[in-house]
Amino acid sequence: MNKVGRIGIVGGGKMALAMVKGFLSAGLTKSESVVASVHPDDTQSLKQFERIGVETVVKNEPVVEKSDIIFISVKPQVVPVILPEIKPLSNNKLFISIAMGITLNTLEEYLASDSRVIRVMPNMPALVQSACSVYACGTKATQADGQITEALLKAIGTCEEVPENMFDAITGLSGSGPAYVFVMIEALADGGVRMGLPRDVAYRLAAQTVVGAGKMVRDTKQHPGILKDNVTSPAGSTAAALKVLEAAGLRGTIADAVQAATLRCREVSSI
């Protein structure tokens, strides 16, 4: 049984596909209750949605007409183009937007006055059902809308509600964060290869080390500085390595990266 109503996807890219797969795996909906609009030139996405039994169309209007909940998952610059097109069909519908930098106020301005809007920021690990997502509710969204959104997002990872004014910083941290971690994994593996490890072994070890360290911080709820100290023996190899990282300014560089990404998000939001 469909537990959340019919779901529509406006902009069926990789993130949207990952989210739909999560919804289906969690039993929150069935493939016949989902419809997605996909660009006609994006044959790969068309095939992937069809492979999981989801109806695909090349126009956005049918998606809104057939759905109770509509995900807006297009690029930010496309939002002002598509929302006026679907506004006449948006009455009393729930819209969940994952478009970066597009505010609740902007979404509500472009849609019908009685439409309900929720803004969401997931991240790329949604592709493996390990997303870190947040959401904020618009002025017309109900408590039930928030609960439905949270249930959907928890199907692809973790989720929590936050004030909208945190979104730019969250985008800079967890939205862009996987890219920072991928660079770290690549660097760890490069170091292992430099010291004689086969590259495939180095990548597996580096990736699992990051997964395990993250789980320790999340599950033990201990301060990461305490966990770091627990790994660091006096005059040991970890202490020697940390000295190099501190001298290179790793902490400040990562913090500066989050700041730069956040400021870019603010620029997009103001356009």
C-alpha positions as CSV (number, residue, x, y, z in Angstrom):
1,M,0.0,0.0,0.0
2,N,1.2,3.5,-0.9
3,K,1.8,5.2,2.5
4,V,2.6,8.7,1.3
5,G,0.4,9.3,-1.8
6,R,1.5,9.6,-5.4
7,I,5.1,11.0,-5.8
8,G,6.2,13.1,-8.7
9,I,9.8,14.0,-9.6
10,V,10.4,17.2,-11.6
11,G,13.9,16.7,-12.9
12,G,14.9,13.0,-12.8
13,G,18.6,13.1,-12.4
14,K,21.0,11.0,-10.2
15,M,19.9,12.4,-6.9
16,A,16.2,12.0,-7.7
17,L,16.8,8.4,-8.8
18,A,18.7,7.6,-5.6
19,M,15.9,9.0,-3.5
20,V,13.2,7.1,-5.4
21,K,15.1,3.9,-5.0
22,G,15.3,4.6,-1.2
23,F,11.5,5.2,-1.0
24,L,10.8,2.0,-2.9
25,S,13.2,-0.1,-0.7
26,A,11.6,1.3,2.5
27,G,8.2,0.4,1.2
28,L,7.0,4.0,1.4
29,T,5.6,3.8,-2.1
30,K,5.4,1.5,-5.1
31,S,6.9,2.1,-8.5
32,E,3.5,2.5,-10.2
33,S,2.8,5.4,-7.8
34,V,5.8,7.4,-9.0
35,V,6.2,9.5,-12.1
36,A,9.3,11.4,-13.2
37,S,10.0,14.1,-15.8
38,V,13.3,13.5,-17.5
39,H,15.0,15.5,-20.3
40,P,14.5,13.6,-23.6
41,D,18.3,13.7,-24.2
42,D,19.0,12.0,-20.9
43,T,18.5,8.5,-22.2
44,Q,20.5,7.0,-19.3
45,S,18.1,8.4,-16.6
46,L,15.1,7.4,-18.7
47,K,16.4,3.8,-18.8
48,Q,17.2,3.7,-15.1
49,F,13.8,5.0,-14.1
50,E,12.0,2.6,-16.4
51,R,14.2,-0.3,-15.1
52,I,12.6,0.2,-11.6
53,G,9.1,0.5,-13.1
54,V,8.7,4.2,-12.8
55,E,6.7,6.1,-15.4
56,T,8.7,8.7,-17.2
57,V,7.5,11.8,-19.2
58,V,9.3,14.6,-20.9
59,K,7.1,17.4,-19.7
60,N,6.6,18.7,-16.1
61,E,2.9,19.3,-16.1
62,P,1.8,15.7,-16.1
63,V,4.0,15.0,-13.1
64,V,2.2,17.7,-11.1
65,E,-1.2,16.6,-12.3
66,K,-0.7,13.0,-11.3
67,S,1.0,13.5,-7.9
68,D,0.3,14.5,-4.4
69,I,3.9,15.2,-3.5
70,I,6.2,16.7,-6.0
71,F,10.0,16.8,-5.7
72,I,11.7,19.8,-7.4
73,S,15.2,18.4,-8.3
74,V,16.3,20.6,-11.1
75,K,19.3,22.9,-11.2
76,P,18.8,26.2,-9.4
77,Q,18.8,28.3,-12.5
78,V,16.0,26.3,-14.0
79,V,13.6,26.8,-11.1
80,P,12.4,30.2,-12.1
81,V,11.6,28.8,-15.6
82,I,9.7,25.6,-14.6
83,L,7.7,26.9,-11.6
84,P,5.6,29.4,-13.5
85,E,4.7,26.6,-16.0
86,I,3.4,24.3,-13.2
87,K,1.8,27.1,-11.0
88,P,-1.7,26.6,-12.4
89,L,-1.6,23.0,-11.4
90,S,0.0,23.4,-8.0
91,N,-3.0,24.1,-5.8
92,N,-3.1,22.1,-2.5
93,K,0.0,20.1,-3.4
94,L,3.1,19.4,-1.3
95,F,6.3,20.5,-3.0
96,I,9.7,19.3,-1.7
97,S,12.6,21.2,-3.2
98,I,16.2,20.0,-3.3
99,A,17.4,22.9,-5.5
100,M,20.4,24.5,-4.0
101,G,20.0,28.1,-2.9
102,I,16.4,28.4,-3.8
103,T,14.6,29.8,-0.7
104,L,11.2,28.9,0.7
105,N,10.1,32.4,0.0
106,T,11.0,32.1,-3.7
107,L,9.3,28.7,-4.0
108,E,6.1,30.0,-2.4
109,E,6.2,33.1,-4.6
110,Y,6.3,31.1,-7.8
111,L,3.6,28.5,-6.8
112,A,-0.1,28.7,-6.0
113,S,-1.0,30.4,-2.7
114,D,-2.3,27.2,-1.1
115,S,0.6,25.0,-2.1
116,R,2.7,23.7,0.7
117,V,6.5,23.9,0.4
118,I,9.4,22.2,2.2
119,R,13.0,22.8,1.4
120,V,15.5,19.9,1.7
121,M,19.2,19.6,1.5
122,P,20.3,15.9,1.0
123,N,23.8,15.0,-0.1
124,M,25.4,12.6,-2.6
125,P,25.7,9.5,-0.4
126,A,21.9,9.2,-1.0
127,L,23.1,7.1,-3.9
128,V,24.0,4.4,-1.3
129,Q,21.2,5.2,1.1
130,S,23.6,7.0,3.5
131,A,22.6,10.6,2.9
132,C,22.8,13.4,5.5
133,S,19.7,15.4,5.0
134,V,18.0,18.4,6.6
135,Y,14.7,20.1,5.9
136,A,12.8,23.3,6.7
137,C,9.0,23.9,6.3
138,G,7.4,26.8,4.5
139,T,4.5,28.9,5.9
140,K,1.7,26.7,4.6
141,A,3.4,23.3,5.3
142,T,1.7,21.3,8.0
143,Q,3.1,19.1,10.8
144,A,1.9,16.1,8.8
145,D,3.9,17.4,5.7
146,G,7.0,17.6,7.9
147,Q,6.5,14.0,9.2
148,I,6.0,12.7,5.6
149,T,9.2,14.5,4.5
150,E,11.2,13.1,7.4
151,A,10.0,9.6,6.7
152,L,11.0,9.9,3.0
153,L,14.4,11.3,3.8
154,K,15.1,8.7,6.5
155,A,14.7,6.1,3.8
156,I,17.9,7.3,2.2
157,G,19.9,8.1,5.4
158,T,19.7,10.5,8.3
159,C,17.4,13.5,8.6
160,E,16.6,16.4,10.9
161,E,14.6,19.6,10.8
162,V,16.6,22.9,11.0
163,P,15.9,26.6,10.6
164,E,16.2,27.7,7.0
165,N,18.9,30.3,7.8
166,M,21.3,27.3,8.5
167,F,20.9,26.0,4.9
168,D,23.9,27.8,3.3
169,A,26.3,26.6,6.0
170,I,24.9,23.1,5.9
171,T,25.3,23.0,2.1
172,G,28.9,24.1,2.6
173,L,29.5,21.4,5.2
174,S,27.5,18.3,4.4
175,G,26.3,19.2,0.9
176,S,29.8,19.7,-0.5
177,G,31.4,17.7,2.3
178,P,31.6,14.3,0.4
179,A,33.9,16.0,-2.1
180,Y,36.3,17.0,0.7
181,V,36.2,13.4,2.0
182,F,36.8,11.9,-1.4
183,V,40.0,14.1,-1.7
184,M,41.0,12.9,1.7
185,I,40.5,9.2,0.8
186,E,42.5,9.8,-2.4
187,A,45.3,11.4,-0.5
188,L,45.4,8.6,2.1
189,A,45.5,6.0,-0.6
190,D,48.3,8.0,-2.4
191,G,50.3,7.9,0.8
192,G,49.8,4.2,1.1
193,V,50.9,3.6,-2.4
194,R,53.9,5.8,-1.9
195,M,54.9,3.5,1.0
196,G,54.4,0.3,-1.0
197,L,50.7,-0.7,-0.9
198,P,48.8,-1.8,-4.0
199,R,46.4,0.9,-5.1
200,D,43.3,-1.2,-4.8
201,V,44.2,-2.2,-1.3
202,A,45.0,1.4,-0.3
203,Y,41.6,2.7,-1.6
204,R,39.7,0.0,0.3
205,L,41.6,0.7,3.5
206,A,41.3,4.4,3.2
207,A,37.5,4.3,2.5
208,Q,36.8,1.9,5.4
209,T,38.9,4.0,7.7
210,V,36.8,7.1,7.0
211,V,33.6,5.1,7.4
212,G,34.7,3.7,10.7
213,A,35.9,7.0,12.1
214,G,32.7,8.7,11.1
215,K,30.6,6.0,12.8
216,M,32.7,6.3,16.0
217,V,32.0,10.0,16.2
218,R,28.3,9.6,15.4
219,D,27.6,6.5,17.6
220,T,29.8,7.1,20.6
221,K,28.9,10.8,20.8
222,Q,32.4,11.5,22.1
223,H,34.2,14.7,21.1
224,P,36.4,13.9,18.0
225,G,39.4,15.4,19.9
226,I,39.0,12.8,22.6
227,L,38.8,10.0,20.0
228,K,41.9,11.4,18.3
229,D,43.8,11.4,21.6
230,N,42.8,7.8,22.2
231,V,44.5,6.8,18.9
232,T,47.6,8.9,19.6
233,S,50.3,7.1,21.7
234,P,53.2,9.2,23.1
235,A,56.0,9.5,20.6
236,G,54.1,7.1,18.3
237,S,53.4,7.1,14.6
238,T,50.1,8.9,14.8
239,A,51.6,11.7,16.8
240,A,54.3,12.1,14.1
241,A,51.6,12.1,11.4
242,L,49.4,14.7,13.2
243,K,52.4,17.0,13.6
244,V,52.7,17.1,9.8
245,L,49.0,17.7,9.3
246,E,49.0,20.6,11.9
247,A,52.0,22.2,10.3
248,A,50.4,22.1,6.9
249,G,47.3,23.8,8.3
250,L,44.8,21.0,7.6
251,R,42.2,22.2,10.1
252,G,42.2,25.8,8.9
253,T,42.1,24.7,5.2
254,I,39.1,22.5,5.7
255,A,37.3,25.1,7.7
256,D,38.1,27.7,5.0
257,A,36.7,25.3,2.4
258,V,33.4,25.1,4.2
259,Q,33.4,28.9,4.5
260,A,34.0,29.3,0.7
261,A,31.2,26.9,-0.2
262,T,28.8,28.6,2.2
263,L,29.6,32.0,0.8
264,R,29.0,30.7,-2.7
265,C,25.6,29.3,-1.6
266,R,24.7,32.7,-0.3
267,E,25.6,34.3,-3.6
268,V,23.3,31.8,-5.4
269,S,20.5,32.5,-2.9
270,S,20.7,36.2,-3.6
271,I,20.4,35.9,-7.4
